[in-house]
Each structure stands twice: as C-alpha cells, then as structure tokens.
Amino acid sequence: VVALHATATVAAGPQQLGLMFTALALSQGVSMTIGSYLADKCSGARKQLVVPAGLTSCVAFGSLAVASSIDHFYLAMALQGFCAGFNLPAQGAFRAEVTPQNLRGQAMSLERQAGSLIGLAGPVSMGLLADLTSCPSTIFFTSTLMVTCHLAYMLRAYSPGVLL
C-alpha cells in the first residue's frame, strides 16, 4: 500500500521505492544493534524502550498518509525502521522477563505463529481496505490500530517499579 501510495502521490519509480525500503531496512538494522544491547543491559527499562519507540514508529508510518514529497517518504520510512530497531528487541526481552521459565518456549512459539499470521493477513487486509477506500486512509487506519495496540501494551504490561 505504501508503494502504491508513493507511486500515485509522487510518481515514485522502482529506484525511489527501492531507496524507501532500503532506508527502512538499513535504519532498522543499525538501531537493532543498539536496541538489542539496551534491552539486554537495562533490566526493567524495557517497557520504556517499547512504548516510545513503538509509538514513534507508528506515527512515522501514519505520516506516510499525508506525504507529498519523496523526501517525506524516505524520512518516514527511515524513522519507522530506526524506531522498530529499538522496539522489537525490547519487546522480546520484556516477554522473556515476564514469562515463567517453563512457559517461554510455548510463549515464543505462539508469538511466532501470531507474527506469521499478521505477516500473511496484514498485506492482504490492507490491500482490500485500500481497494475499498484509498491508500492514505488505509495507512492512517493501520497506524491508528498500531498506536492503539501500543497504548494498550503501555497500560496492561506489568513491569515492577516502572510507572510508564
């Protein structure tokens, strides 16, 4: 949907689309190294990594709905990837920290299954929604849904001694 929106909005071709997704992947790869280190070394602070990084990533994705220049697409994709690089390792470390040792294997398996399901159903669902509405409204709706999930996580995830 993002590629279709970029093509329709700024006439992005294969080179621009490739740079957009390269910016996402490279920024995520760089920040994941730092995010993994912080998630490993900062016990109890993992929730503070997950929530701000996740929300910023969601907002960056949502901003694509109003992007009107290729630079906006590049910047939003890079920011989305950069924040996800902090968010993803912190989520995994947080789950491992709060899941009892005897249930970790099952919990990680269920997480992987849910991730695979979302990976398959997400693009199809977004494509169907874009067909019914528009690419910008689909991006905005998806971003709003992701923000809601992060806010629910913030409110529900228990972390001893952490206010956030």
C-alpha positions, 0 to 999 in steps of 0.5 A: 500500500505504501508503494502504491501510495508513493507511486500515485502521490509522487510518481515514485519509480522502482529506484525511489521505492527501492531507496524507501525500503532500503532506508527502512531496512538499513535504519532498522538494522543499525538501531537493532544493534543498539536496541538489542544491547539496551534491552539486554543491559537495562533490566526493567527499562524495557517497557520504556524502550517499547512504548516510545519507540513503538509509538514513534514508529507508528506515527512515522508510518501514519505520516506516510498518509499525508506525504507529498514529497519523496523526501517525506517518504524516505524520512518516514520510512527511515524513522519507522525502521530506526524506531522498530530497531529499538522496539522489537528487541525490547519487546522480546526481552520484556516477554522473556522477563515476564514469562515463567521459565517453563512457559517461554518456549510455548510463549515464543512459539505462539508469538511466532505463529501470531507474527506469521499470521499478521505477516500473511493477513496484514498485506492482504487486509490492507490491500482490500481496505485500500481497494475499498477506500484509498491508500492514505486512509488505509495507512492512517487506519493501520497506524491508528490500530498500531498506536492503539495496540501500543497504548494498550501494551503501555497500560496492561504490561506489568513491569515492577517499579516502572510507572510508564 
